[in-house]
């Protein structure tokens, strides 16, 4: 079972102990990053394991490996030696592990560590790619049988994450710690059990005085509660969401909550990727069962599908993929999610007689345009790329224009409903407003399919002008319930 390790990066031992007390029930091990301590604090680290009351890794990371220790290598070795000295018979008072880099050989210290039950983690950290010699480098480190080999790499794309899973499979049951660093690789940390990694390193989020030890470390509370890290097994079914940058997705909250309610051995994680192809390579490696697809990939996934629903074929966009024996099957739940949400909001069964403006021409706009047409509405498509607006409008004989002053003038003829389908205004770019120069009259119904923030800059302006406004939260919930149906072949249990 993968252990949860909390990295301690405070400037004082007292503060590190406070953090342990706060997070104790969520972690198994703590890593004392002594390189983050004030110089005078380093003289007291020998007693830290006894004070901590749980297994502790001693790490003094030099700057070249992503740490903070900037004194001489001799000084670092002296500090390591003092921290390991005077080992006690009660091993709980000693460091349970010591992290030594692959190029640091200290035979006397290593021999003493082994004699008193301290395991050696032999590590390396790579912050730049490509990682084409990763296999050879890891295998070369297995020269002493009782050491745990640790490889931490900065993932430039999901292909780097895929390589970690491939290497783990090749290494079999040998103890290893494999870490993908950065936002692109957070999925590898959440799936540490599947990865066969001995540890999952975490960071105390929301503690402004604590620097993160490495990019992409999850919060231990979130790992336990949102992802149910301790209860899922190596055989857990994996689901997720593909998109980029995926800074504000609520899908893991929804599906992991469902899995907990159903006591299902499954987990749902985010897979941020700038390209679709690396995601599909990783999906095949880890046996991903299904995924939601969001911007900018709703059209890019189409060539990867073995089959698609009539709706996907008609709309030209896919937001749900499911693995089958024949390959990936694609569906679109945005369509019904959008129309159901907006029609309930305005109290109608269709859009007959309504003239709407659609902002955007991507996958979400395609779903919106399809439903407006199916339900007898008329629309104007506005997009920065006028050609894309023309292509989408041509399918349904809608009007189109660029997202410019001339285009904004046309909104007056299509102002019953305004639907914003782009990512402009989404966290963290909360000040973005694609209709900044349009003046609302107060008669428009304005829908923004973004749900984080709850009210975008666009919706705030519209509400201030007395427009009725709707965000994308209800649409998200509706389409997620439909995704559940495609993932598991049964209706979402409303209870």
C-alpha positions as a printed Julia matrix, in Angstrom:
495×3 Matrix{Float64}:
   0.0    0.0     0.0
   1.42   3.37   -1.0
   2.2    5.57    2.0
   1.28   9.25    2.18
   4.27  11.42    2.99
   3.92  15.05    4.08
   6.85  17.27    3.09
   7.81  19.67    5.9
   9.35  22.89    4.62
   9.0   25.29    7.55
  11.87  27.45    8.78
  11.65  26.1    12.32
  11.23  22.68   13.9
   8.41  24.0    16.06
   6.43  25.01   12.96
   7.08  21.64   11.3
   5.73  19.88   14.41
   2.62  22.08   14.29
   2.02  20.98   10.71
   2.39  17.31   11.65
  -0.17  17.76   14.44
  -2.62  19.38   12.03
  -2.34  16.71    9.33
  -1.42  13.62   11.38
  -4.56  11.6    10.65
  -4.08  12.08    6.9
  -0.45  10.96    6.6
   1.78   7.94    7.26
   5.24   9.51    7.03
   6.77  12.97    7.23
   9.78  14.22    5.28
  11.88  16.73    7.2
  13.34  19.03    4.59
  16.21  20.19    6.77
  17.5   22.34    3.89
  14.5   24.62    4.49
  15.3   25.18    8.17
  17.04  28.25    9.51
  20.73  27.57   10.09
  20.45  27.61   13.89
  17.54  25.13   13.77
  19.7   22.48   12.09
  21.52  21.75   15.36
  18.29  20.27   16.8
  17.16  17.94   14.02
  18.52  14.79   15.72
  15.55  14.73   18.12
  12.95  15.39   15.44
  11.77  11.75   14.92
  11.07  11.36   18.65
   9.17  14.67   18.74
   7.24  13.88   15.57
   5.92  10.54   16.77
   5.76   8.98   13.31
   8.29   7.7    10.74
  10.42  10.52    9.34
  12.56  10.86    6.22
  15.65  13.02    6.61
  16.34  15.06    3.48
  18.89  17.83    3.01
  18.38  18.75   -0.62
  21.01  20.85   -2.4
  19.99  23.6    -4.78
  21.11  21.71   -7.88
  18.47  19.07   -7.05
  15.68  21.56   -6.4
  16.41  22.14   -2.72
  17.56  25.07   -0.6
  20.89  23.97    0.84
  23.47  26.44   -0.48
  26.5   25.7     1.69
  29.39  23.4     0.74
  28.92  19.69    0.15
  31.21  19.01    3.09
  28.88  21.01    5.35
  25.91  19.01    4.1
  27.66  15.71    4.82
  28.55  16.89    8.33
  24.92  17.84    8.95
  23.7   14.47    7.68
  26.18  12.68    9.93
  25.18  14.64   13.03
  21.5   14.03   12.36
  22.12  10.27   12.14
  24.57  10.06   15.06
  23.87   8.56   18.49
  21.21   6.25   17.13
  18.98   4.71   19.81
  17.92   1.11   20.29
  14.31   2.25   20.04
  14.21   2.83   16.29
  11.18   5.12   16.65
  13.6    7.75   17.93
  15.77   7.48   14.82
  15.08   8.66   11.3
  13.19   5.88    9.52
  14.66   6.89    6.16
  17.45   9.06    4.82
  17.34  10.44    1.27
  20.75  10.34   -0.47
  21.24  11.44   -4.06
  22.55   8.93   -6.61
  25.99  10.57   -6.75
  26.44  10.79   -2.97
  28.3    7.81   -1.56
  28.97   7.77    2.19
  29.87   4.15    3.11
  30.31   4.77    6.84
  27.05   6.7     7.2
  25.17   4.19    5.06
  26.52   1.28    7.13
  25.48   3.01   10.36
  22.04   3.74    8.96
  21.45   0.11    8.07
  22.7   -1.04   11.48
  20.04   1.0    13.25
  17.14   0.33   10.9
  17.25   3.49    8.79
  16.35   2.7     5.17
  18.15   4.52    2.39
  16.22   6.24   -0.38
  18.56   6.66   -3.36
  17.2    9.54   -5.42
  17.61  11.76   -8.42
  15.63  14.75   -9.65
  15.36  15.91  -13.25
  13.72  19.26  -13.93
  14.35  19.37  -17.68
  13.49  16.91  -20.44
  13.65  14.93  -22.52
  13.92  11.99  -20.15
  15.1    9.53  -22.8
  17.67   7.77  -20.56
  15.3    7.37  -17.63
  15.11   3.57  -17.73
  18.87   3.13  -17.81
  19.38   5.66  -15.05
  16.85   3.99  -12.74
  18.16   0.47  -13.38
  21.72   1.6   -12.68
  20.67   2.76   -9.21
  19.58  -0.74   -8.14
  23.1   -1.78   -7.16
  22.28  -2.24   -3.47
  19.33  -4.48   -2.8
  17.92  -2.84    0.32
  17.73   0.7    -1.05
  14.54   2.3    -2.3
  15.16   3.96   -5.64
  13.46   7.31   -6.18
  13.13   9.05   -9.55
  11.43  12.45   -9.72
  11.02  14.03  -13.15
   9.36  17.23  -14.33
   6.67  16.1   -16.76
   6.55  18.25  -19.87
   3.56  16.28  -21.15
   1.48  13.2   -20.38
   3.99  11.18  -22.41
   6.43  11.59  -19.51
   3.77  10.26  -17.16
   3.17   7.31  -19.47
   6.88   6.53  -19.36
   6.76   6.39  -15.55
   3.94   3.83  -15.68
   5.79   1.78  -18.3
   8.96   1.75  -16.19
   7.04   0.81  -13.08
   5.5   -2.15  -14.9
   8.95  -3.26  -16.05
  10.39  -2.97  -12.52
   7.7   -5.24  -11.12
   7.72  -5.67   -7.34
  11.01  -3.86   -6.71
  10.54  -1.03   -4.21
  10.57   2.32   -5.94
   9.33   5.87   -5.59
   8.29   7.33   -8.94
   7.28  10.97   -9.01
   5.96  13.09  -11.85
   6.46  16.76  -10.97
   4.39  19.69  -12.25
   0.74  20.3   -13.07
   0.84  17.88  -16.01
   1.7   15.0   -13.67
  -0.57  15.48  -10.66
  -2.53  12.48  -11.95
   0.56  10.28  -11.38
   0.64  11.3    -7.71
  -3.06  10.6    -7.18
  -2.56   7.25   -8.94
   0.58   6.38   -6.94
  -1.01   3.1    -5.87
  -1.58   2.17   -9.52
   1.95   3.36  -10.28
   3.33   1.01   -7.63
   5.14   3.88   -5.91
   6.23   3.31   -2.32
   5.37   6.9    -1.37
   3.15   9.74   -2.48
   4.62  13.11   -1.48
   2.14  15.77   -0.39
   2.23  19.41    0.7
   0.21  21.37    3.26
  -1.82  23.74    1.1
  -3.2   26.96    2.51
  -0.12  27.51    4.68
   1.42  30.68    3.21
   4.68  30.37    5.15
   5.42  26.91    3.74
   7.04  26.7     0.28
   6.12  23.68   -1.8
   8.93  21.13   -1.84
   8.25  20.18   -5.47
   5.73  21.32   -8.1
   2.44  19.47   -8.26
   2.29  17.99   -4.76
  -1.35  17.41   -3.72
  -2.8   18.33   -0.36
  -3.03  15.31    2.01
  -6.57  16.22    3.1
  -7.76  16.43   -0.5
  -5.96  13.19   -1.3
  -7.8   11.38    1.48
 -11.23  12.96    1.18
 -11.72  13.83   -2.48
  -9.74  10.95   -3.99
 -10.21   8.38   -1.18
  -6.54   7.53   -1.55
  -6.42   4.95    1.25
  -9.49   3.01    0.14
  -8.82   2.53   -3.56
  -6.65  -0.41   -4.64
  -4.19  -1.01   -7.45
  -7.06  -2.61   -9.38
  -9.33   0.44   -9.07
 -11.2    1.54  -12.18
  -9.87   4.85  -13.46
 -11.96   7.62  -15.0
 -11.04  11.22  -15.66
 -11.31  14.41  -17.62
  -9.15  15.55  -20.54
  -8.63  19.26  -21.15
  -6.2   22.11  -20.79
  -5.34  23.78  -18.52
  -8.03  22.24  -16.25
  -7.47  24.71  -13.43
 -11.14  24.88  -12.45
 -12.87  21.55  -13.08
 -15.51  20.26  -10.66
 -15.84  16.86  -12.33
 -13.54  15.01   -9.85
 -15.69  16.32   -6.99
 -18.87  15.02   -8.63
 -17.68  11.58   -9.71
 -15.51  10.76   -6.71
 -18.47  11.7    -4.52
 -20.61   9.26   -6.5
 -17.97   6.53   -6.18
 -17.83   7.03   -2.42
 -21.61   6.86   -2.13
 -21.64   3.63   -4.15
 -18.59   2.23   -2.33
 -17.04   1.69   -5.76
 -13.36   0.83   -6.18
 -12.83   3.65   -8.66
 -11.22   7.08   -8.89
 -11.68  10.08  -11.16
  -8.73  12.37  -11.9
  -7.84  15.29  -14.17
  -5.54  14.79  -17.16
  -4.34  18.2   -18.37
  -2.81  17.96  -21.83
  -2.2   20.46  -24.59
  -2.56  17.67  -27.18
  -5.01  14.78  -27.34
  -2.61  12.06  -28.54
  -0.46  11.87  -25.34
  -3.64  11.44  -23.3
  -4.73   8.43  -25.34
  -1.3    6.83  -24.98
  -1.5    7.24  -21.2
  -5.11   6.03  -21.18
  -4.06   2.77  -22.85
  -1.17   2.28  -20.42
  -3.27   2.71  -17.26
  -6.45   1.1   -18.59
  -8.62   4.21  -18.34
 -12.29   3.21  -18.56
 -13.86   6.5   -19.56
 -13.38  10.25  -19.57
 -15.03  13.59  -19.97
 -13.55  15.83  -22.66
 -13.46  19.59  -22.36
 -11.78  22.54  -24.07
  -9.79  22.49  -26.27
 -10.19  18.82  -27.22
 -13.86  18.23  -28.06
 -13.06  18.13  -31.75
  -9.48  16.86  -31.48
 -10.57  13.51  -29.99
 -12.72  12.58  -33.0
  -9.9   10.86  -34.99
  -9.21   8.65  -31.95
 -12.75   7.24  -31.81
 -13.66   3.78  -33.1
 -17.34   4.71  -33.01
 -19.45   7.75  -32.21
 -23.07   8.52  -31.44
 -25.28  10.14  -34.05
 -25.17  13.28  -31.93
 -21.36  13.45  -32.05
 -21.44  12.89  -35.81
 -24.04  15.63  -36.22
 -22.49  18.17  -33.85
 -18.88  17.44  -34.76
 -17.8   17.52  -31.11
 -17.42  14.93  -28.38
 -17.37  15.47  -24.62
 -17.54  11.86  -23.38
 -15.46   8.82  -24.31
 -15.91   5.24  -23.12
 -13.56   2.31  -23.65
 -15.11  -0.68  -25.45
 -13.7   -3.92  -26.85
 -13.55  -2.25  -30.27
 -11.89   0.96  -29.06
 -13.09   4.34  -27.84
 -16.75   5.23  -28.28
 -17.71   8.92  -28.27
 -20.82  10.72  -27.01
 -21.99  14.29  -26.48
 -23.86  15.11  -23.27
 -23.3   18.86  -23.56
 -26.27  19.15  -25.91
 -28.94  17.82  -23.58
 -27.21  19.34  -20.55
 -27.32  22.8   -22.15
 -30.88  22.74  -23.45
 -32.32  21.18  -20.31
 -30.66  23.76  -18.09
 -31.55  26.84  -20.14
 -35.12  25.75  -20.97
 -35.88  25.09  -17.31
 -34.43  28.5   -16.46
 -36.65  30.38  -18.92
 -39.66  28.11  -18.4
 -40.04  26.85  -21.96
 -40.09  23.55  -23.83
 -38.28  24.84  -26.91
 -36.62  27.94  -28.42
 -39.28  28.62  -31.05
 -39.42  32.34  -31.78
 -36.22  33.04  -29.81
 -33.19  34.68  -31.4
 -29.91  33.97  -29.64
 -26.28  35.01  -29.87
 -23.63  32.33  -29.36
 -20.15  33.53  -28.35
 -17.53  31.09  -29.61
 -17.27  28.42  -32.28
 -15.55  25.53  -30.49
 -16.89  22.2   -29.27
 -19.25  23.67  -26.68
 -20.59  26.21  -29.19
 -21.27  23.35  -31.6
 -23.41  21.59  -28.97
 -25.3   24.81  -28.19
 -25.9   25.6   -31.88
 -27.14  22.07  -32.5
 -29.71  22.29  -29.71
 -30.89  25.78  -30.66
 -31.51  24.53  -34.19
 -33.16  21.27  -33.06
 -35.47  23.17  -30.76
 -36.51  25.71  -33.41
 -34.38  28.71  -32.41
 -32.43  31.15  -34.6
 -28.88  32.24  -33.8
 -25.95  34.5   -34.52
 -22.46  32.98  -34.12
 -19.75  35.44  -33.01
 -16.14  34.32  -32.88
 -12.69  35.92  -33.01
 -11.91  33.64  -35.95
 -14.62  34.67  -38.38
 -14.01  31.67  -40.65
 -14.78  29.25  -37.82
 -17.95  31.21  -37.04
 -18.94  30.95  -40.72
 -18.3   27.2   -40.82
 -20.46  26.53  -37.76
 -23.23  28.91  -38.82
 -23.36  27.33  -42.28
 -24.43  23.97  -40.84
 -27.67  25.43  -39.47
 -28.16  28.44  -41.77
 -27.44  30.79  -38.85
 -25.94  34.25  -39.08
 -22.27  34.81  -38.24
 -19.72  37.58  -37.68
 -16.4   38.28  -36.08
 -16.16  39.22  -32.42
 -15.54  42.86  -33.31
 -17.53  46.16  -33.35
 -19.45  45.14  -36.48
 -20.35  41.81  -34.91
 -21.46  43.42  -31.65
 -23.91  45.61  -33.56
 -25.68  42.48  -34.85
 -26.42  41.27  -31.32
 -29.4   43.66  -31.16
 -31.22  41.41  -33.65
 -30.33  38.26  -31.65
 -30.52  39.48  -28.07
 -33.31  37.36  -26.57
 -30.63  35.0   -25.24
 -26.85  35.38  -25.16
 -24.8   32.23  -24.56
 -21.08  32.5   -23.78
 -19.29  29.21  -24.63
 -15.57  30.11  -24.55
 -13.11  29.83  -21.64
 -12.77  33.64  -21.37
 -13.56  34.61  -17.79
 -12.77  31.21  -16.31
 -10.48  30.95  -13.28
  -7.76  32.13  -13.07
  -8.53  34.77  -15.78
 -11.58  36.04  -13.88
 -11.47  39.53  -15.42
 -11.94  38.28  -18.98
 -15.1   39.45  -20.72
 -15.61  38.59  -24.43
 -18.42  41.16  -24.74
 -16.68  43.98  -22.89
 -17.92  46.58  -25.39
 -21.52  45.39  -25.54
 -24.05  47.35  -23.47
 -26.8   45.19  -21.97
 -30.36  46.55  -22.06
 -31.67  44.41  -19.19
 -33.97  42.41  -21.46
 -31.43  39.75  -22.38
 -31.22  36.31  -20.77
 -27.48  35.7   -20.41
 -25.96  32.26  -19.94
 -22.25  31.63  -19.41
 -21.34  27.93  -19.44
 -18.43  28.66  -17.07
 -19.19  27.72  -13.45
 -15.96  28.84  -11.75
 -16.19  31.63  -10.81
 -19.88  31.42  -10.01
 -20.37  34.75  -11.76
 -17.96  35.72  -14.5
 -17.2   39.34  -15.35
 -19.73  38.99  -18.17
 -22.5   37.74  -15.86
 -21.75  40.45  -13.29
 -22.18  43.16  -15.91
 -25.36  41.54  -17.21
 -26.85  41.18  -13.72
 -26.0   44.8   -12.94
 -28.07  45.75  -15.99
 -31.0   43.7   -14.6
 -30.6   40.81  -17.03
 -31.54  37.31  -15.91
 -28.28  35.37  -15.69
 -27.37  31.67  -15.53
 -23.97  30.05  -15.09
 -22.85  26.59  -16.19
 -23.17  24.73  -12.87
 -26.59  23.23  -13.61
 -25.53  22.33  -17.14
 -22.43  20.63  -15.71
 -24.51  18.56  -13.32
 -26.96  17.52  -16.0
 -24.33  16.48  -18.51
 -22.32  14.67  -15.79
 -25.36  12.56  -14.91
 -25.61  11.6   -18.57
 -21.9   10.76  -18.61
 -22.51   8.45  -15.66
 -25.08   6.67  -17.79
 -22.56   6.16  -20.61
 -19.77   5.09  -18.23
 -21.81   2.47  -16.37
 -24.67   1.58  -18.67
 -27.39   2.59  -16.22
 -29.31   5.7   -15.32
 -27.89   8.04  -12.71
 -29.55   7.19   -9.38
 -31.22  10.46   -8.38
 -31.47   9.39   -4.75
